[in-house]
Amino acid sequence: MSAPAAADVERIFRAEYGRAVAVLVRVFGDIDVAEDAVQDAFAAAVERWPESGPPPSPAGWIITTARNRAINRLRREASRADRHAQAALLHAVRAGGRPVPEGAVRDDRLRLIFTCCHPALAPAAQVALTLRLLGGLTTAEIARAFLVPETTMAQRLVRAKGKIRDAGIPYRVPGEADLPGRLRAVLGVVYLIFNEGYTASSGARLVRDDLCAEAIRLGRLLVALMPDEPEVWGLLALMLLVASRRPARTTPGGDLVLLADQDRSRWDRAAVAEGQALVRRCLRHNRPGPYQIQAAINAVHSDAPSAAATDWGQILRLYDQLAAVAPGPVVALNRAVALAEVRGPAAALAAVDALKLDAYYLYHAVRADLLRRLGRRPESAAAYRAAIARSENAAERDFLRRALDALAAG
């Protein structure tokens, strides 16, 4: 397969996998059938597109090919008295015999999120399954996001899909009375999709723009679905404010640029303005939650005309509030970054050293920077090497290596 053809299939897979799976779940009522069919369709694309080139509507081709292959496979299996295949085939027949048009149901992906976030599933399984089905992430990528072994995550995914099938969990957006009970998990899923897009857990690229855009799209749908929930606005505000920095986050060559070093004139001011307006809307309702507080933190960053003008005292107070409503080691690590700006690196290092985050590369990266600022160069170098060893993203590893080289040269 030629490099351009392979790149086309990979790009379309990243962009369309989640939508294709969501549409096929609606058609067949079965996650395994849908996922296998979509993977079969992409395998067919790998074989055919190098000669014929991508079709005019690649997403439509994938969905239609997947549907046809699934029906053929189910017919063969149903003839062997496979009740599971018979049920999926009957569901597809009831959905109609016509090919599935591209974008037939606008909120298929949102329906799939609510299916995956059914309260019968464990919270970690809810998030992991949605990342697998909608984000097209590999089991290894999801395992890294959760800081667990790949085999553990594989078992979670198998159990979650089996429970949805065996319990007959419906594929639909639940009724209004059921929405609040699933909101926390749904928001967590959308935010993790965004995070995986903004800082890919593995691969050569730092950013996956397709996942960032999809998370923001889902955030807007959730705002329309649940307009009276400030945490929904808070999540959308948070994603917009973070995404606004995307144009300044890398050099033309793709190298990572830290927030403190970014050219703020390149930030997307429309996204900043929309995010800040949403934060103000949240403040008026005075029902603070984790996403609203994180959005407020990023609003403070976006208010500062330069890194030196950042109101770190306000950011630290917001992190204190966040730690009270959503305590956890990652929140504490981020708070330590603000603490270093307010009370110095020594106080921040003491807070970081109290955390148990050895498997998390950013823990070691933050320690390395604090140790560097304290003049403890050998320890800083060791921490940089630990961070490099734990990072799976090439752009981040390159940044950490440059920091380590600068430390050695300094």
Solvent accessible surface area in square Angstrom, and as a share of the most:
residue,aa,sasa,rsa
1,M,111,0.49
2,S,61,0.40
3,A,82,0.63
4,P,96,0.60
5,A,13,0.10
6,A,42,0.32
7,A,57,0.44
8,D,39,0.20
9,V,11,0.07
10,E,102,0.46
11,R,142,0.52
12,I,6,0.03
13,F,51,0.21
14,R,53,0.19
15,A,49,0.38
16,E,35,0.16
17,Y,1,0.00
18,G,5,0.05
19,R,41,0.15
20,A,1,0.01
21,V,0,0.00
22,A,0,0.00
23,V,1,0.01
24,L,0,0.00
25,V,3,0.02
26,R,58,0.21
27,V,3,0.02
28,F,2,0.01
29,G,41,0.39
30,D,12,0.06
31,I,9,0.04
32,D,45,0.24
33,V,20,0.12
34,A,0,0.00
35,E,7,0.03
36,D,60,0.31
37,A,4,0.03
38,V,0,0.00
39,Q,72,0.32
40,D,39,0.20
41,A,0,0.00
42,F,11,0.05
43,A,55,0.42
44,A,1,0.01
45,A,0,0.00
46,V,64,0.37
47,E,129,0.58
48,R,122,0.45
49,W,6,0.02
50,P,51,0.32
51,E,164,0.74
52,S,90,0.58
53,G,27,0.26
54,P,62,0.39
55,P,29,0.18
56,P,143,0.90
57,S,48,0.31
58,P,35,0.22
59,A,6,0.05
60,G,13,0.12
61,W,57,0.20
62,I,0,0.00
63,I,2,0.01
64,T,40,0.23
65,T,19,0.11
66,A,0,0.00
67,R,12,0.04
68,N,67,0.35
69,R,89,0.33
70,A,5,0.04
71,I,18,0.09
72,N,75,0.38
73,R,83,0.30
74,L,4,0.02
75,R,142,0.52
76,R,142,0.52
77,E,46,0.21
78,A,16,0.13
79,S,94,0.60
80,R,167,0.61
81,A,79,0.61
82,D,55,0.28
83,R,207,0.75
84,H,76,0.34
85,A,1,0.01
86,Q,81,0.36
87,A,62,0.48
88,A,4,0.03
89,L,29,0.15
90,L,88,0.44
91,H,80,0.36
92,A,1,0.00
93,V,95,0.55
94,R,188,0.69
95,A,51,0.40
96,G,19,0.18
97,G,70,0.67
98,R,181,0.66
99,P,83,0.52
100,V,11,0.06
101,P,86,0.54
102,E,80,0.36
103,G,39,0.38
104,A,46,0.36
105,V,42,0.24
106,R,184,0.67
107,D,34,0.18
108,D,4,0.02
109,R,36,0.13
110,L,5,0.03
111,R,70,0.26
112,L,0,0.00
113,I,0,0.00
114,F,0,0.00
115,T,2,0.01
116,C,0,0.00
117,C,1,0.01
118,H,38,0.17
119,P,92,0.58
120,A,39,0.30
121,L,8,0.04
122,A,61,0.47
123,P,100,0.63
124,A,35,0.27
125,A,12,0.09
126,Q,11,0.05
127,V,18,0.10
128,A,0,0.00
129,L,0,0.00
130,T,0,0.00
131,L,2,0.01
132,R,38,0.14
133,L,0,0.00
134,L,8,0.04
135,G,2,0.02
136,G,3,0.03
137,L,1,0.00
138,T,68,0.40
139,T,31,0.18
140,A,25,0.20
141,E,11,0.05
142,I,0,0.00
143,A,3,0.02
144,R,80,0.29
145,A,47,0.36
146,F,49,0.20
147,L,79,0.39
148,V,36,0.21
149,P,86,0.54
150,E,93,0.42
151,T,96,0.56
152,T,46,0.27
153,M,0,0.00
154,A,40,0.31
155,Q,102,0.45
156,R,56,0.21
157,L,10,0.05
158,V,105,0.61
159,R,149,0.55
160,A,4,0.03
161,K,33,0.14
162,G,13,0.12
163,K,97,0.41
164,I,14,0.07
165,R,106,0.39
166,D,115,0.59
167,A,66,0.51
168,G,56,0.54
169,I,16,0.08
170,P,59,0.37
171,Y,42,0.16
172,R,103,0.38
173,V,32,0.19
174,P,7,0.04
175,G,39,0.37
176,E,151,0.68
177,A,99,0.77
178,D,70,0.36
179,L,12,0.06
180,P,78,0.49
181,G,70,0.68
182,R,21,0.08
183,L,16,0.08
184,R,216,0.79
185,A,19,0.15
186,V,0,0.00
187,L,4,0.02
188,G,16,0.16
189,V,0,0.00
190,V,0,0.00
191,Y,40,0.15
192,L,52,0.26
193,I,1,0.01
194,F,1,0.00
195,N,55,0.28
196,E,12,0.05
197,G,0,0.00
198,Y,23,0.09
199,T,39,0.23
200,A,3,0.02
201,S,25,0.16
202,S,23,0.15
203,G,42,0.41
204,A,84,0.65
205,R,131,0.48
206,L,9,0.04
207,V,10,0.06
208,R,7,0.03
209,D,76,0.40
210,D,40,0.21
211,L,6,0.03
212,C,12,0.07
213,A,64,0.49
214,E,22,0.10
215,A,0,0.00
216,I,27,0.14
217,R,67,0.25
218,L,0,0.00
219,G,1,0.01
220,R,105,0.38
221,L,19,0.10
222,L,0,0.00
223,V,27,0.15
224,A,78,0.61
225,L,65,0.32
226,M,13,0.06
227,P,65,0.41
228,D,111,0.57
229,E,38,0.17
230,P,2,0.01
231,E,30,0.14
232,V,1,0.01
233,W,4,0.01
234,G,0,0.00
235,L,1,0.01
236,L,7,0.03
237,A,0,0.00
238,L,2,0.01
239,M,0,0.00
240,L,8,0.04
241,L,1,0.00
242,V,17,0.09
243,A,22,0.17
244,S,1,0.00
245,R,23,0.08
246,R,76,0.28
247,P,53,0.33
248,A,3,0.02
249,R,20,0.07
250,T,22,0.13
251,T,52,0.30
252,P,146,0.92
253,G,73,0.70
254,G,35,0.34
255,D,58,0.30
256,L,22,0.11
257,V,27,0.15
258,L,85,0.42
259,L,47,0.23
260,A,66,0.52
261,D,104,0.54
262,Q,19,0.08
263,D,74,0.38
264,R,25,0.09
265,S,96,0.62
266,R,117,0.43
267,W,7,0.03
268,D,63,0.33
269,R,123,0.45
270,A,77,0.60
271,A,14,0.11
272,V,4,0.02
273,A,57,0.44
274,E,61,0.27
275,G,0,0.00
276,Q,32,0.14
277,A,45,0.35
278,L,19,0.09
279,V,9,0.05
280,R,129,0.47
281,R,84,0.31
282,C,6,0.04
283,L,123,0.61
284,R,175,0.64
285,H,87,0.39
286,N,122,0.62
287,R,127,0.46
288,P,69,0.44
289,G,7,0.07
290,P,42,0.26
291,Y,29,0.11
292,Q,13,0.06
293,I,4,0.02
294,Q,39,0.17
295,A,1,0.00
296,A,14,0.11
297,I,5,0.03
298,N,17,0.09
299,A,11,0.09
300,V,12,0.07
301,H,17,0.08
302,S,6,0.04
303,D,98,0.51
304,A,9,0.07
305,P,111,0.70
306,S,49,0.31
307,A,32,0.24
308,A,103,0.80
309,A,56,0.44
310,T,13,0.08
311,D,67,0.35
312,W,59,0.21
313,G,24,0.23
314,Q,73,0.32
315,I,0,0.00
316,L,10,0.05
317,R,152,0.56
318,L,26,0.13
319,Y,30,0.12
320,D,61,0.32
321,Q,72,0.32
322,L,4,0.02
323,A,34,0.27
324,A,83,0.65
325,V,72,0.41
326,A,29,0.23
327,P,106,0.66
328,G,32,0.31
329,P,64,0.40
330,V,61,0.35
331,V,26,0.15
332,A,34,0.26
333,L,3,0.02
334,N,61,0.31
335,R,52,0.19
336,A,1,0.00
337,V,61,0.35
338,A,1,0.01
339,L,8,0.04
340,A,4,0.03
341,E,79,0.36
342,V,67,0.38
343,R,153,0.56
344,G,20,0.19
345,P,30,0.19
346,A,63,0.49
347,A,40,0.31
348,A,0,0.00
349,L,9,0.04
350,A,69,0.53
351,A,32,0.25
352,V,0,0.00
353,D,70,0.36
354,A,82,0.64
355,L,32,0.16
356,K,192,0.81
357,L,11,0.05
358,D,87,0.45
359,A,66,0.51
360,Y,42,0.16
361,Y,34,0.13
362,L,68,0.34
363,Y,24,0.09
364,H,15,0.07
365,A,15,0.12
366,V,24,0.14
367,R,49,0.18
368,A,0,0.00
369,D,47,0.24
370,L,3,0.02
371,L,0,0.00
372,R,107,0.39
373,R,93,0.34
374,L,61,0.30
375,G,52,0.50
376,R,97,0.35
377,R,100,0.36
378,P,108,0.68
379,E,78,0.35
380,S,0,0.00
381,A,16,0.12
382,A,50,0.39
383,A,4,0.03
384,Y,12,0.04
385,R,133,0.49
386,A,22,0.17
387,A,0,0.00
388,I,26,0.13
389,A,78,0.60
390,R,83,0.30
391,S,6,0.04
392,E,73,0.33
393,N,1,0.01
394,A,27,0.21
395,A,11,0.08
396,E,16,0.07
397,R,60,0.22
398,D,61,0.32
399,F,46,0.19
400,L,6,0.03
401,R,108,0.39
402,R,95,0.35
403,A,23,0.18
404,L,31,0.15
405,D,91,0.47
406,A,65,0.50
407,L,11,0.06
408,A,87,0.68
409,A,93,0.72
410,G,80,0.77
